[in-house]
Amino acid sequence: MLRLALKAFAPSAPPFPLLSVDTTWKFPETYPFRDRVAGVAGMELIVQVNREGARQGIGPFTHGAAEHIRVMKSNALQQALEKYGFDALIDGARGDEKRVRNRARTDLSSFQASARGVTDPGEGPMRVFPLADWTELDVWRYIAFERVEVSELYFAADRPVVLRNGLLIVRADERMALANSEEIQVLRVRFRSLGCWPLTGAVESEAQDASAVLSELRRERSSERGGRMQDLITRESSLTQSGYF
């Protein structure tokens, strides 16, 4: 998404900020990557944290995945909307993610209409999904072709994981207490999707570059959202139910 925006507005930086909704439970590796990429792009980075939720200690282990997402993601996003008054939110969700497919098509049409000045200005910010026609494989083809820098978490490495609820969870810090039956094992894994680390399952893999990821995905039949614990809790994503999208 960032690469597309940079190319669209080159040689100037895109005339809008980057928004990071920080739940305080992101993978540790994502924070320096986020800050560095924003700096290289020359774009303003807005980091939004639900401070009240953080003060109350809302988290996936103490309050459950659904409540954590509602407070630390959905409510934090709403706080950002109210504070900054954005005209539109440009999101990288893809068309092969069922949770957003129909909404994406509707919002893209609405955004195009808004650009022509024919929508009600009181409707609030548009939700725009430019990758609505892309698949996970399309994204990785583009990453490989453009040599886009991505987080190291998308590539295989030896990482300490715990098998919990059918998912391989990387124990990023001591906030994750282990049950008596659980043990940490080091496996070569990568992530197909990145969210809060306690809610994001890894997959065993040997893919250490974009070309290897592409080869792996051509053989894969499951959705990358299968590694998101919140998607396993209910049929619809908690993000969709709570209005995050």
N, C-alpha and C positions, 0 to 999 in steps of 0.2 A: 504494500500500500504506500509506504513512504517513498520507495523508488519510483513508483508511478507518479506520485505527486511532484517529486523533484524534477522528473523529466518534463512534466506538463508545464511547469513554471520556470524552467531554466531559461536564462542563467540566474534569475532571481530565486530566492527562497519562497516557498509557498506562503501566501498571505494569511495564514491561519496557524493557531498553535497546535501542538500535540497534547493530548489529554491522557494521563495515566491515572486510572482509578486504582489506588494502592490499598489492598486489604490488609497489609502488613504481614501477609502470609505467602508472598510471592517467593519463587525460588531465589536464593541469595545471588545466583549468577545473573539474574535478570536486571538488577538495579544498576550496576556499573555499565552493562551493555546499553540499557535504555538511555542513561545520561550521556554516554559517549556518542551514540548515534544521533541523538537530538543536537548535541553540540556540533558535530560534523556537518549536519544538515543546516545549521544556522537558524534553527527554529526555536521559538519559545516553548518550553516544556511546563505544563501545568500538572502538578501532582495533587490529586484530591484524596484525602483520607477522611473517613467519618470519625472525627475526633471523639465524639460522644460514645460511639460504639467501641472505639479503642479504649477509652477510659473505663468502660464497663467490662472490658476483657472479653468481648464477643469473639468467639473463635470456633473453628470446626470441631474441635475435640470437646469443648465445654458446652456448646450450644447446638451442635449438629450442623450438617452441611447446609440445609435449607435456610435456617435462621442466620447463619454466618453470611451466606450469599445475599440474603435480603437486606441485612443491615450494612455490611461492609462493602458490597458491590452496588446493589440497586439504590439504596438510600444515598450512598456516596455520589453516585452518578447524578441523582436528582439534585443533590446539594450543588454540584458543579453547574448544572443547568440553571438553577435559580441564581447563583452567584455571578455567572459570566454572561448569561443571556445569549447563548449560541443560536445562530440561525439554522444550523444543520449539524448533525453528527454523522461523520463518515466512518463506517465500520467495515472491517475486513471479513465479516462472516460470508461464507460461500454459499452458492446455490445448492450444493449437495448436502448441506446441513438442513434437514427438514424443518427445524425449529424456526428458520427465518425465510425459507424459500418463498412462500406466498407473500409474506410481509415485505420482503425485499423488492419484489416486482411492483407492488403497490407503491412503496415509498420512492422507488426510483422514478416512477411516472409522476408522482407528486412533486418530487424535487425538480424534475424537468419543467413541470408547470410553474413551480415557484420561480424558477429562473426567468420565466417569461412574464412574471408578475401577475399571475392570475389566481393565486391562492390567497386565502384569508390570512392576513398577517397575525391574527390572534390564535392561530392553530398551534403555535409553538414550534420548536425545532423539528426539522425533517430528519428522519432516520434514513440514511443513504447507504446502500450496499453495492458499491461498484463491482464487486467480484461475484455478483449474484449468478453469473453464468459460468463461473470457474469451478473446478473440482480440486481436490487435494493434489492430484497428479498434475493439473495445470499449474498450480502454484509452484510446485517443485521444478517443473520444466522451466518456468520463468526464472526461478532462483538460479538454476544451473546455467541458463543461457546468458543472463545478465551478471552472473557471479555476485549475486546479492549477499552481503554479509548477514548471517542469521545467528541466533544464540547457539552457543556450543551444546545446549541441552537437546537440540534436535539431532545431534549426532551421537553415535554409540561410544560409550566409555564405561570403564569399570566403576560401578556406583553401589553404595550400601543400600539395600532395599529390604523391605519387610512385606511379606504377603499378608494383605488384609482385605477382607471382603472381596476376594478374587482379584485384587489389583496389586501390582508391585509398586509400593510407595517408597520413595526415597526419604529416609529420615534425615531431614535437613538440619534439625536442631533438637535440643532436649525437650521442647514443648510436646513432643510425641512420646508418651509413656508406652512402654511395651507390656503387652499382656504376658502372663506366665507361659503361654504356649507359643509365643512369638519369638523369633530370633532373627538377627540381622545377617544377611548373606550378601556377598559381593557378586554381582552379576554384570555382564556387559549389556547395557540397556541404553535406550534413547527414548525421547518423547515425541509423539506425533502432534500433541496439543499441549499448550502450557496454560495453567491456571494456578490456583493456590496449591502449594506442593502437597498438603495432606489429602487433597481431593483429586490428584492427577496421577493416573497410573502410567508406569513406564512399560515399554515392550522390549523383549530381548532382541538384540540386533547386533550386526557386525558393520552396519553402514556408518562410515566415518567421513563421508563427503556427499555432496548433492547427487553425484552420479550413482553412487551406491544406494542412496535413498530412493532414487527413481527406479532402480532395478528391483528393490524390495517392494515398492508400492505396486508395481505392475503385477506382482504375484499376490498382493494382499486383497482380501475380499471383505474385511470388516471396516467399519467407519472409525476414523480416528477419535470420534466422540465417545467410543466405547471405553476409552480410558478416563473419562470424566465421571467421578463418583456421583456428582449431582444429577447426571443424566440417568444413572442407574436407580435412583431413588424413586422417581416417578416417571410416567410415560412422557410427559412434557418437561423440558428443562425448567429448572427453578428460575432461571433468568427470564424465560419467556413469561412464566406465570406471574412473576413479580413486576413485570414491566421494564426489566433491564433493557430488552430490545423492543 
